[in-house]
Amino acid sequence: METGASPVRTVRKPVIVAIDGPSGTGKSSTSKAVASQLGLSYLDTGAQYRAMTWWMITNGVDVNDPAAVATAAAKPVLVSGTDPAGPTITVDGADAAVPIRTQEVTSRVSAVSAVPEVRTLVTELQRSIAAAAVGGIVVEGRDIGTTVLPDADLKIFLTASPEARAARRSGELTGKEAVDVAVTRAALVTRDAADAGRKTSPLAKAADAVEVDTTDLTLQQVIACVVTLVEEKRAAG
């Protein structure tokens, strides 16, 4: 009996997508949604620096002392879950998803993340996670396309006006963490300057990144734009 030919299966090449940009541009929401829609893993690198900062604060390390931070950097064990539907972050086995989002951590994370020893350790962790993502991954942060994954298949840099970003960030804060838009805007501008001005892996747009200004776009429009860019990259091979 003659058997029919086996159906041809199209195996999609894993794709690594780097999404960079400052706070309030819609980076996290966009990255998670894009990863979910396209069946990719997801990594929030900012959460890792926040987790490191939270550990430093909790363990009495002076975050304004680079030498002290450098000495302690290798002590905490950070583990990131990469399911876009429920990304997780643990420090020494403890769930850190909630405490890393406090204003205390937010106000100190730039100081910790500027320490070269911290960046070296976390960058190595990020690269190992990306390499282990079998089907591909969306990695969001501030130096992914320039430093962490310079050979990413697609690099996107999200921007937005300080006013739009402040309004979004203020809307995310509740209770005792809530602050007015003007205060939030000032904090964002200060953090932008710190992140862009640090000597090691500053916040910057990669030369080959696609810039997307989200100021006047809805979240769904931004997601659709990025999904299209990823699909075009996949189609191009």
MITILO-702382 format. One record per residue: residue in one letter; y, z, x of N, C-alpha, C in turn. Coordinates in nm, 3 decimals. Layout:
% MITILO-702382
> A	Y	Z	X	Y	Z	X	Y	Z	X;
...
% end
This chain:
% MITILO-702382
> M	-0.118	0.000	0.085	0.000	0.000	0.000	0.124	0.000	0.089;
> E	0.218	-0.085	0.056	0.339	-0.096	0.135	0.440	0.008	0.090;
> T	0.491	0.081	0.184	0.589	0.184	0.148	0.729	0.131	0.166;
> G	0.819	0.179	0.082	0.958	0.135	0.092	1.027	0.201	0.210;
> A	1.136	0.140	0.250	1.213	0.193	0.362	1.278	0.325	0.324;
> S	1.283	0.416	0.418	1.346	0.545	0.391	1.495	0.526	0.371;
> P	1.555	0.600	0.279	1.699	0.585	0.257	1.777	0.626	0.382;
> V	1.882	0.552	0.406	1.965	0.580	0.523	2.056	0.698	0.493;
> R	2.049	0.799	0.577	2.133	0.917	0.557	2.253	0.910	0.650;
> T	2.368	0.930	0.591	2.489	0.927	0.671	2.518	1.067	0.723;
> V	2.508	1.083	0.852	2.533	1.213	0.913	2.675	1.215	0.966;
> R	2.756	1.301	0.909	2.894	1.308	0.951	2.907	1.383	1.082;
> K	2.983	1.326	1.171	3.007	1.390	1.299	3.089	1.516	1.277;
> P	3.054	1.625	1.343	3.134	1.748	1.331	3.279	1.719	1.370;
> V	3.372	1.777	1.298	3.513	1.754	1.327	3.582	1.888	1.352;
> I	3.661	1.892	1.458	3.735	2.014	1.489	3.882	1.988	1.457;
> V	3.935	2.069	1.368	4.073	2.054	1.323	4.155	2.174	1.368;
> A	4.262	2.149	1.439	4.353	2.256	1.485	4.479	2.254	1.399;
> I	4.509	2.366	1.336	4.630	2.376	1.254	4.718	2.487	1.310;
> D	4.833	2.449	1.361	4.926	2.545	1.421	5.055	2.553	1.341;
> G	5.134	2.654	1.374	5.264	2.669	1.309	5.299	2.816	1.294;
> P	5.425	2.845	1.267	5.469	2.984	1.251	5.427	3.042	1.115;
> S	5.452	3.171	1.096	5.417	3.239	0.971	5.496	3.182	0.854;
> G	5.433	3.182	0.737	5.502	3.142	0.616	5.504	2.994	0.588;
> T	5.430	2.916	0.667	5.428	2.772	0.645	5.312	2.731	0.554;
> G	5.228	2.826	0.518	5.113	2.796	0.434	4.987	2.770	0.514;
> K	4.990	2.810	0.641	4.881	2.783	0.734	4.746	2.835	0.686;
> S	4.741	2.964	0.653	4.613	3.025	0.615	4.558	2.969	0.485;
> S	4.641	2.963	0.384	4.596	2.912	0.253	4.550	2.768	0.265;
> T	4.625	2.689	0.339	4.590	2.548	0.357	4.460	2.534	0.435;
> S	4.449	2.606	0.545	4.332	2.595	0.631	4.204	2.634	0.558;
> K	4.209	2.744	0.484	4.091	2.789	0.410	4.050	2.688	0.304;
> A	4.149	2.636	0.232	4.120	2.540	0.124	4.063	2.409	0.180;
> V	4.121	2.362	0.288	4.074	2.237	0.350	3.930	2.255	0.400;
> A	3.905	2.366	0.468	3.770	2.393	0.518	3.669	2.400	0.404;
> S	3.709	2.466	0.296	3.621	2.479	0.180	3.590	2.344	0.116;
> Q	3.693	2.264	0.098	3.676	2.133	0.034	3.589	2.039	0.117;
> L	3.601	2.049	0.248	3.531	1.955	0.336	3.402	2.012	0.394;
> G	3.365	2.134	0.354	3.240	2.193	0.401	3.243	2.232	0.547;
> L	3.359	2.276	0.594	3.375	2.315	0.734	3.385	2.467	0.747;
> S	3.361	2.517	0.867	3.383	2.658	0.894	3.533	2.680	0.908;
> Y	3.575	2.806	0.914	3.718	2.838	0.920	3.740	2.959	1.011;
> L	3.843	2.951	1.093	3.876	3.063	1.180	4.025	3.091	1.180;
> D	4.060	3.214	1.146	4.198	3.261	1.151	4.217	3.334	1.283;
> T	4.274	3.265	1.381	4.289	3.327	1.513	4.394	3.437	1.512;
> G	4.490	3.427	1.421	4.592	3.532	1.412	4.531	3.665	1.375;
> A	4.426	3.661	1.292	4.359	3.785	1.252	4.296	3.853	1.373;
> Q	4.253	3.774	1.470	4.192	3.833	1.589	4.297	3.908	1.672;
> Y	4.415	3.849	1.685	4.522	3.919	1.758	4.571	4.041	1.682;
> R	4.571	4.030	1.550	4.608	4.145	1.467	4.504	4.255	1.483;
> A	4.377	4.217	1.487	4.269	4.315	1.502	4.280	4.386	1.637;
> M	4.312	4.310	1.740	4.331	4.369	1.872	4.448	4.467	1.869;
> T	4.555	4.428	1.802	4.674	4.514	1.792	4.643	4.641	1.715;
> W	4.572	4.625	1.603	4.535	4.742	1.521	4.450	4.840	1.602;
> W	4.358	4.787	1.683	4.273	4.873	1.766	4.359	4.947	1.868;
> M	4.454	4.879	1.928	4.542	4.943	2.027	4.620	5.058	1.963;
> I	4.677	5.031	1.846	4.756	5.133	1.776	4.667	5.253	1.740;
> T	4.551	5.224	1.683	4.458	5.328	1.639	4.409	5.415	1.754;
> N	4.397	5.353	1.872	4.344	5.426	1.987	4.452	5.476	2.082;
> G	4.577	5.479	2.033	4.685	5.540	2.109	4.733	5.464	2.231;
> V	4.706	5.334	2.237	4.753	5.254	2.349	4.898	5.212	2.322;
> D	4.985	5.229	2.419	5.124	5.190	2.405	5.134	5.038	2.409;
> V	5.158	4.975	2.294	5.158	4.829	2.288	5.276	4.767	2.361;
> N	5.374	4.851	2.396	5.489	4.800	2.471	5.470	4.813	2.622;
> D	5.351	4.856	2.661	5.316	4.868	2.802	5.210	4.763	2.834;
> P	5.251	4.647	2.886	5.156	4.538	2.912	5.038	4.578	2.999;
> A	5.061	4.664	3.096	4.953	4.707	3.184	4.848	4.787	3.108;
> A	4.895	4.876	3.019	4.803	4.957	2.939	4.723	4.868	2.844;
> V	4.790	4.772	2.783	4.723	4.679	2.691	4.620	4.596	2.767;
> A	4.657	4.548	2.884	4.566	4.466	2.965	4.441	4.545	3.002;
> T	4.458	4.670	3.038	4.346	4.755	3.078	4.249	4.779	2.963;
> A	4.305	4.792	2.841	4.222	4.823	2.724	4.167	4.701	2.653;
> A	4.216	4.583	2.687	4.184	4.461	2.611	4.036	4.431	2.594;
> A	3.956	4.462	2.696	3.813	4.427	2.690	3.729	4.528	2.612;
> K	3.789	4.638	2.569	3.713	4.744	2.504	3.671	4.714	2.359;
> P	3.762	4.668	2.272	3.721	4.644	2.133	3.630	4.522	2.120;
> V	3.535	4.529	2.027	3.445	4.416	1.998	3.490	4.352	1.867;
> L	3.540	4.229	1.876	3.589	4.158	1.758	3.484	4.058	1.711;
> V	3.458	4.060	1.582	3.364	3.965	1.523	3.429	3.899	1.402;
> S	3.437	3.766	1.405	3.500	3.691	1.296	3.398	3.614	1.215;
> G	3.399	3.635	1.082	3.315	3.556	0.993	3.388	3.427	0.961;
> T	3.319	3.313	0.958	3.386	3.183	0.944	3.363	3.113	0.811;
> D	3.321	3.187	0.710	3.306	3.129	0.576	3.444	3.123	0.511;
> P	3.497	3.002	0.482	3.631	2.992	0.425	3.645	3.061	0.290;
> A	3.533	3.079	0.219	3.537	3.145	0.089	3.552	3.296	0.102;
> G	3.521	3.347	0.220	3.531	3.491	0.242	3.533	3.525	0.389;
> P	3.636	3.481	0.460	3.645	3.511	0.604	3.654	3.660	0.628;
> T	3.589	3.706	0.734	3.587	3.849	0.764	3.632	3.873	0.908;
> I	3.672	3.995	0.935	3.707	4.037	1.071	3.668	4.183	1.087;
> T	3.587	4.212	1.187	3.549	4.351	1.211	3.586	4.387	1.355;
> V	3.613	4.515	1.375	3.643	4.567	1.508	3.547	4.682	1.533;
> D	3.464	4.668	1.634	3.361	4.768	1.664	3.277	4.799	1.541;
> G	3.252	4.694	1.463	3.167	4.708	1.345	3.237	4.753	1.218;
> A	3.366	4.791	1.228	3.441	4.836	1.111	3.522	4.723	1.050;
> D	3.521	4.713	0.917	3.597	4.611	0.847	3.747	4.634	0.872;
> A	3.813	4.532	0.927	3.955	4.546	0.959	4.045	4.455	0.878;
> A	3.989	4.389	0.777	4.064	4.290	0.699	4.191	4.345	0.637;
> V	4.188	4.466	0.586	4.305	4.524	0.520	4.404	4.586	0.618;
> P	4.360	4.675	0.707	4.455	4.741	0.797	4.531	4.648	0.891;
> I	4.476	4.531	0.923	4.546	4.443	1.017	4.665	4.373	0.952;
> R	4.678	4.386	0.821	4.788	4.317	0.750	4.907	4.408	0.724;
> T	4.906	4.529	0.775	5.018	4.620	0.751	5.141	4.577	0.830;
> Q	5.258	4.624	0.787	5.382	4.591	0.855	5.383	4.648	0.998;
> E	5.315	4.761	1.017	5.308	4.822	1.149	5.241	4.727	1.248;
> V	5.132	4.667	1.206	5.062	4.572	1.292	5.145	4.445	1.310;
> T	5.203	4.397	1.201	5.284	4.274	1.206	5.398	4.287	1.306;
> S	5.461	4.403	1.310	5.576	4.422	1.397	5.538	4.438	1.545;
> R	5.409	4.458	1.572	5.366	4.481	1.709	5.275	4.374	1.766;
> V	5.227	4.285	1.681	5.128	4.187	1.727	5.182	4.091	1.833;
> S	5.310	4.056	1.828	5.365	3.966	1.929	5.360	4.027	2.068;
> A	5.386	4.158	2.076	5.383	4.226	2.206	5.242	4.224	2.265;
> V	5.143	4.251	2.181	5.004	4.254	2.228	4.956	4.114	2.263;
> S	4.987	4.018	2.177	4.937	3.882	2.199	5.004	3.812	2.317;
> A	5.115	3.868	2.367	5.183	3.809	2.481	5.119	3.848	2.615;
> V	5.031	3.947	2.612	4.967	3.994	2.736	4.860	3.893	2.778;
> P	4.872	3.835	2.898	4.779	3.731	2.943	4.631	3.769	2.934;
> E	4.599	3.893	2.967	4.458	3.936	2.962	4.404	3.933	2.820;
> V	4.489	3.965	2.724	4.449	3.961	2.583	4.425	3.816	2.542;
> R	4.516	3.728	2.579	4.504	3.588	2.540	4.380	3.524	2.603;
> T	4.351	3.559	2.726	4.233	3.503	2.793	4.106	3.543	2.720;
> L	4.093	3.671	2.687	3.974	3.720	2.618	3.959	3.658	2.479;
> V	4.069	3.657	2.404	4.062	3.606	2.267	4.042	3.455	2.266;
> T	4.105	3.385	2.360	4.087	3.239	2.368	3.941	3.204	2.395;
> E	3.877	3.277	2.484	3.735	3.252	2.512	3.650	3.275	2.389;
> L	3.683	3.379	2.313	3.611	3.409	2.189	3.629	3.295	2.089;
> Q	3.753	3.246	2.076	3.782	3.138	1.982	3.707	3.010	2.018;
> R	3.705	2.978	2.145	3.634	2.857	2.189	3.485	2.866	2.162;
> S	3.428	2.985	2.181	3.284	3.002	2.159	3.252	2.987	2.011;
> I	3.340	3.037	1.925	3.319	3.026	1.780	3.328	2.880	1.736;
> A	3.427	2.808	1.790	3.443	2.667	1.754	3.323	2.585	1.802;
> A	3.274	2.615	1.921	3.160	2.542	1.976	3.032	2.566	1.896;
> A	3.025	2.683	1.832	2.904	2.719	1.757	2.908	2.668	1.613;
> A	3.020	2.613	1.569	3.034	2.564	1.432	2.964	2.429	1.420;
> V	2.843	2.429	1.367	2.758	2.310	1.364	2.823	2.192	1.292;
> G	2.877	2.215	1.175	2.931	2.103	1.098	3.078	2.074	1.123;
> G	3.141	2.155	1.206	3.284	2.138	1.228	3.360	2.260	1.182;
> I	3.488	2.267	1.217	3.564	2.388	1.187	3.714	2.359	1.179;
> V	3.782	2.436	1.096	3.928	2.434	1.090	3.974	2.563	1.158;
> V	4.050	2.550	1.264	4.098	2.667	1.338	4.249	2.673	1.328;
> E	4.300	2.785	1.276	4.446	2.797	1.260	4.502	2.902	1.353;
> G	4.624	2.877	1.400	4.689	2.972	1.488	4.825	2.924	1.535;
> R	4.857	2.955	1.660	4.987	2.916	1.715	4.975	2.834	1.844;
> D	4.857	2.840	1.906	4.839	2.766	2.032	4.705	2.694	2.035;
> I	4.653	2.659	1.918	4.519	2.598	1.911	4.520	2.458	1.970;
> G	4.611	2.375	1.925	4.617	2.237	1.973	4.665	2.224	2.116;
> T	4.741	2.321	2.163	4.797	2.313	2.298	4.711	2.382	2.403;
> T	4.647	2.493	2.365	4.576	2.573	2.465	4.429	2.598	2.433;
> V	4.401	2.647	2.314	4.264	2.686	2.281	4.170	2.566	2.271;
> L	4.210	2.467	2.191	4.127	2.348	2.170	4.210	2.221	2.190;
> P	4.251	2.195	2.314	4.335	2.078	2.340	4.267	1.945	2.311;
> D	4.134	1.947	2.301	4.060	1.824	2.271	4.016	1.818	2.125;
> A	4.080	1.895	2.039	4.047	1.893	1.895	4.059	1.751	1.840;
> D	3.974	1.718	1.743	3.975	1.583	1.687	4.105	1.554	1.613;
> L	4.160	1.656	1.551	4.286	1.640	1.476	4.371	1.763	1.494;
> K	4.498	1.741	1.526	4.592	1.852	1.543	4.705	1.838	1.442;
> I	4.732	1.946	1.372	4.837	1.946	1.270	4.930	2.062	1.298;
> F	5.060	2.037	1.286	5.159	2.143	1.306	5.240	2.157	1.178;
> L	5.225	2.271	1.110	5.297	2.296	0.986	5.431	2.362	1.015;
> T	5.535	2.316	0.948	5.668	2.374	0.962	5.726	2.398	0.823;
> A	5.834	2.474	0.817	5.908	2.498	0.693	6.038	2.567	0.732;
> S	6.137	2.561	0.645	6.263	2.626	0.675	6.244	2.777	0.678;
> P	6.326	2.849	0.755	6.315	2.995	0.759	6.328	3.057	0.620;
> E	6.413	3.000	0.536	6.434	3.053	0.400	6.306	3.042	0.317;
> A	6.243	2.924	0.324	6.120	2.903	0.246	6.008	2.993	0.296;
> R	5.999	3.006	0.426	5.895	3.090	0.484	5.916	3.237	0.448;
> A	6.041	3.281	0.450	6.071	3.421	0.417	6.038	3.450	0.271;
> A	6.068	3.356	0.184	6.039	3.375	0.041	5.889	3.386	0.019;
> R	5.812	3.305	0.089	5.667	3.310	0.075	5.610	3.440	0.127;
> R	5.655	3.481	0.245	5.605	3.604	0.304	5.641	3.725	0.220;
> S	5.763	3.728	0.167	5.806	3.840	0.083	5.720	3.849	-0.042;
> G	5.682	3.732	-0.094	5.599	3.730	-0.213	5.459	3.780	-0.189;
> E	5.414	3.780	-0.062	5.280	3.826	-0.028	5.274	3.978	-0.012;
> L	5.390	4.040	0.009	5.394	4.183	0.034	5.414	4.262	-0.095;
> T	5.343	4.371	-0.107	5.355	4.454	-0.227	5.367	4.601	-0.188;
> G	5.405	4.682	-0.286	5.412	4.826	-0.263	5.505	4.864	-0.149;
> K	5.459	4.956	-0.066	5.544	5.006	0.042	5.570	4.902	0.150;
> E	5.487	4.794	0.149	5.506	4.689	0.249	5.614	4.589	0.206;
> A	5.655	4.593	0.080	5.750	4.497	0.027	5.889	4.517	0.088;
> V	5.949	4.405	0.126	6.085	4.407	0.179	6.159	4.287	0.121;
> D	6.294	4.290	0.127	6.366	4.178	0.068	6.359	4.055	0.158;
> V	6.396	3.941	0.101	6.384	3.813	0.170	6.467	3.809	0.298;
> A	6.587	3.865	0.295	6.675	3.862	0.412	6.612	3.936	0.530;
> V	6.552	4.052	0.501	6.486	4.129	0.606	6.365	4.053	0.659;
> T	6.290	3.993	0.567	6.173	3.916	0.608	6.212	3.797	0.693;
> R	6.320	3.729	0.656	6.368	3.613	0.731	6.404	3.654	0.874;
> A	6.474	3.765	0.885	6.514	3.813	1.017	6.392	3.846	1.103;
> A	6.291	3.906	1.040	6.168	3.942	1.113	6.094	3.816	1.158;
> L	6.092	3.715	1.072	6.024	3.591	1.107	6.093	3.521	1.224;
> V	6.225	3.516	1.219	6.301	3.452	1.326	6.279	3.524	1.458;
> T	6.274	3.657	1.452	6.250	3.736	1.573	6.112	3.709	1.628;
> R	6.012	3.703	1.540	5.876	3.677	1.586	5.862	3.534	1.639;
> D	5.929	3.439	1.574	5.926	3.301	1.624	5.974	3.294	1.768;
> A	6.085	3.363	1.793	6.144	3.363	1.928	6.049	3.425	2.029;
> A	5.984	3.535	1.988	5.890	3.602	2.078	5.768	3.515	2.106;
> D	5.714	3.452	2.002	5.595	3.370	2.018	5.623	3.241	2.094;
> A	5.739	3.182	2.070	5.775	3.058	2.138	5.819	3.082	2.281;
> G	5.868	3.204	2.309	5.921	3.234	2.441	5.825	3.300	2.536;
> R	5.706	3.340	2.488	5.614	3.407	2.579	5.565	3.309	2.687;
> K	5.535	3.361	2.803	5.495	3.277	2.916	5.355	3.220	2.900;
> T	5.266	3.298	2.839	5.128	3.253	2.824	5.103	3.194	2.686;
> S	5.065	3.068	2.681	5.031	2.999	2.556	5.133	3.021	2.445;
> P	5.256	2.977	2.463	5.358	2.995	2.360	5.331	2.912	2.235;
> L	5.393	2.953	2.125	5.388	2.875	2.002	5.457	2.742	2.029;
> A	5.385	2.632	2.014	5.443	2.501	2.041	5.362	2.393	1.970;
> K	5.428	2.284	1.940	5.362	2.169	1.878	5.301	2.083	1.988;
> A	5.173	2.051	1.975	5.109	1.963	2.072	5.170	1.824	2.062;
> A	5.175	1.755	2.173	5.238	1.622	2.176	5.172	1.525	2.079;
> D	5.041	1.539	2.057	4.969	1.448	1.968	4.940	1.508	1.830;
> A	5.013	1.611	1.794	4.993	1.674	1.662	5.071	1.601	1.555;
> V	5.019	1.603	1.433	5.089	1.548	1.316	5.170	1.661	1.254;
> E	5.299	1.645	1.244	5.384	1.750	1.188	5.396	1.732	1.036;
> V	5.377	1.842	0.964	5.389	1.840	0.818	5.490	1.948	0.778;
> D	5.602	1.906	0.721	5.704	2.000	0.675	5.670	2.043	0.533;
> T	5.640	2.170	0.515	5.594	2.219	0.385	5.705	2.279	0.299;
> T	5.829	2.271	0.345	5.941	2.335	0.276	5.946	2.301	0.127;
> D	5.937	2.173	0.096	5.952	2.129	-0.043	5.820	2.084	-0.106;
> L	5.710	2.124	-0.047	5.579	2.088	-0.099	5.509	2.208	-0.161;
> T	5.432	2.181	-0.265	5.350	2.287	-0.322	5.228	2.305	-0.231;
> L	5.160	2.416	-0.246	5.041	2.440	-0.166	4.938	2.329	-0.187;
> Q	4.919	2.289	-0.312	4.822	2.183	-0.342	4.858	2.052	-0.275;
> Q	4.987	2.023	-0.266	5.030	1.901	-0.199	5.002	1.906	-0.049;
> V	5.024	2.023	0.009	4.996	2.039	0.152	4.847	2.024	0.178;
> I	4.766	2.087	0.094	4.621	2.079	0.109	4.574	1.934	0.099;
> A	4.625	1.863	-0.002	4.586	1.723	-0.021	4.625	1.638	0.099;
> C	4.742	1.665	0.155	4.790	1.591	0.273	4.697	1.612	0.391;
> V	4.660	1.738	0.416	4.575	1.769	0.531	4.433	1.715	0.510;
> V	4.380	1.727	0.390	4.246	1.673	0.361	4.244	1.523	0.388;
> T	4.350	1.453	0.346	4.359	1.310	0.371	4.360	1.279	0.520;
> L	4.435	1.357	0.596	4.441	1.336	0.741	4.304	1.356	0.806;
> V	4.231	1.457	0.761	4.098	1.484	0.816	4.002	1.371	0.780;
> E	4.007	1.327	0.655	3.916	1.221	0.611	3.946	1.090	0.684;
> E	4.073	1.063	0.709	4.111	0.944	0.784	4.058	0.951	0.927;
> K	4.067	1.068	0.986	4.017	1.087	1.122	3.865	1.068	1.126;
> R	3.795	1.121	1.026	3.650	1.104	1.021	3.613	0.957	1.004;
> A	3.687	0.887	0.918	3.657	0.746	0.892	3.680	0.661	1.016;
> A	3.778	0.703	1.097	3.809	0.627	1.218	3.705	0.649	1.327;
> G	3.620	0.749	1.302	3.512	0.776	1.395	3.549	0.863	1.511;
% end
